[in-house]
Amino acid sequence: MSDAEPVAVVRGLRVEVGGRAIVDGVDLTLRAGRITALVGPSGSGKTTTALALLGEYPPGARVTGEVRVVGGGAVGYVPQHPGAVLNPVRRVGVLLRDIARARAGDRRSHREAVHEALRAARIEHPEQVVRRFPHQLSGGQQQRVVVAQALLLGARVVVADEPTTGQDALTRQGVVERLAALAGEGIAVLLLSHDLDVVRRLADEVVLLANGRPVGFGPPARVLPAPEPVEVRPARAGADDGPDADAATEVRLEVRDLTAGYPTGVRREATVLDRLSLTVAPGECLALVGRSGSGKTTLGRCLAGLHSGYRGRIRFDGMPLPRSLRGRTTGQLAAVQYVFQDARASFDEGRPVVDQVARTAVRLRGVYPDAARTQALDTLADLGLAAPVAERRPGALSGGELQRAALARALLARPGVLVCDEITSGLDGAARAELLDLLARSRERIGLSLVLITHDLTAAARLADRIAVLDAGRLVEQGPAGRILTDPRHMFTRSLVRAAGEAVSRGRGGDLDDPDGTDLLGPPRIGREPSDGDRVEPVPGRASEPRGPIGG
Amino acid sequence: MSADRGRPARRLLLGPVQIAAVVVLIFALTEALPGDAAVALAGDQPDPERIARIRESMGLDRSMGGRFGAWVERLAHGDLGTSLVSGRPVADLLADGFGPTLVLAGVTVVLLVPLSVGLGVLAARREGGPVDRLISALTSAVHAVPEFALGVLLITLFALELRWLPPTAVGTDGDLLGRPAVLVLPVVVLLSRPVCTIARLVRAGMIDAMASPYVAHARRQGLSGARVCWTHALPNALAPATQQLARTCDWLLSGVIVVEALFVVPGLGTVLVDAVAARDIPVIQGLALVFGVVTVSVNLVADLVTLRLAPRVEVAA
């Protein structure tokens, strides 16, 4: 494995900012056609190491050690958000031609080179794509364009920074194929990821990082712990007898024939949701799964009154909910709460977190400010945010902490239904597991109905009683979580489950300890004894387990 | 794709609608003016018969709808009416004033764009350095000086003391290009404040753009500093400046009254001041229409340019 020629070498890299070492003693050898993965939780120094290969350091950094690209060639960079590195004002073709211009040849040969690079990056119809602006491409296409830039540069090393974070299973599959193809062209790839499934499938070698120091090195099978199987949450009693067997139970939230869209021009509308009907019982967790763009978020926004351009009916406890937030009473506003994907954007940067959380109780339940503050601190403490942390401004909290604060803010309204929109997608493994556990606990304590919008089947499996699968705005399948995950009936669901399953079932073996919380779920953080009468044996070491009937 | 092509088309359609609204508004405002034009025209000894004759000849005896129809019909044929004071066609009066205003505005804009963009980019590339601080200090200081003060100062210094330049445009008869020296001082005064605002907008936009991930990415690809600056960062910095430039063009083309009065330039501003003083309603109507059409067209062009410079922006339409 070490016979391939090394194209980039890092020796004893130490990057120090303000007297604190962000990276300390990292060694890397990148070889042509090989994929090396840097694995570690957020803040472990992955990005700093990778940017060092690009010759970029944080401002004011003291750097020692050696970073050498053999032959001094260019290094390509595929960032987590490819849309951000593509100039919004320039067409894709112009962006690529800028790079091609450095080569010898005339305009025509440059154009040829651009088309060739786009084709090599698996872009269909390059002649159409070159005329588009970056925002007119999907996330996957944007990533391919960035890969094409690296190819056009003639890069012998490509750094891919969290290329699969926040992507659904099918998109992730595409990213994996794209990176494998890059390696197939003889390019050395440095993959930064906390997504262990992807690392297992791709990497030839893994370097584990924790707190800036390398703590493990070797092939993935030896270095990474065994993957966890997709856990299937057993269905609630009596809910397993068919996809639409909710007739007899109580209904808290009912959606009937919902058709929603966005205006795209004069008298034109893009339909995002098409005649969708579903119900959520009190205390039930319904997971909405599907690819990005399938209409999951629009459905959540309709429920919360954030999108009023729909036909159809939404009822809460039998009463119709007005379409728009403005039409809803304070009680109705409190009844349906929403936790956004980007927690940071949902907080005001200038005010302490606890004040913003307490405001919910003041506004929606008429609690006096002092009492609201006490309640807010209590709720935040329940979710693991101590008072000194909660008194800070959002900028001083991590993404996971802010997401918990956002959850506390929604819970303080004492809602009947909580809509959670991809709330775990920006978090690394440990923070994700913790947040899901907190959600499960809160839900059981107050009999909350949950609508969990997610592309992460593992999260859905962990929490949901029922799963509804959306594809291109239609409800293609819904039913008890266990049935959907083990016996999907619709073609699309099958491909979704297969893609998620493949990610997990490869590369078993290896028993190294989890280096400080990567994607692996350690021992249960919040234990609860399995209740009696469970029909399925709970998987050991998990916080979510089968529940009895409602109110049990 | 269809939505993206639809936006410029919708914005283009909005232009004629706005112009139609301007026409209706001007008519309504003139109708709402107190007094009776026929009485005013009849002179010192109003004789009821004479008033009735004037009223008939002006069409004032017809219904409001009828008069609006007739006015719009004449507008459609390019007939803006005749001046009540001089008896000349309004169109001729406007054409006389438009020449000098257009020359002043054109020369100013031609100098304004490279000057302000250049200063803004220069300051942004040297952010925090002495050059940036000098430019920033000068632009805010100059912006604080009103046109008339700067004009008087410049006339005193360069025309009266040093005698380098003529103090006013008296004697040119509106042919400013025939004696370019008379243009220098008015153009400097007209440039002073717009250069400052636009340079500051360009500087702010450039600093944002230079710190963006796409500029960092362009640098990674080994593109030269100048290329990154002018072709990657600058287009992203220009959208706000374009909107400000439209407002400046609008201001210039409507005849800057203070500057025209100070330098005795017989432009549209002077025509407006004279017409208002003499209550020459048809001329005021004609000017209002011209200013309205200029404003609508200049902003239309600016919005189309902005759509290209910020393809993701939804311009209010």
Interface residues (C-beta under 8 A of the other chain):
Chain A: L54 E56 A74 V75 Y77 P79 H81 A84 V85 L86 N87 P88 V89 R90 D98 I99 A102 F133 H135 Q136 Q149 L153 T264 G265 V266 R268
Chain B: M1 S2 A3 D4 G6 R10 S212 P213 Y214 V215 A216 H217 A218 R220 Q221 G222 L223 R227 T231 H232 P235 N236 R308 L309 A310 P311 R312
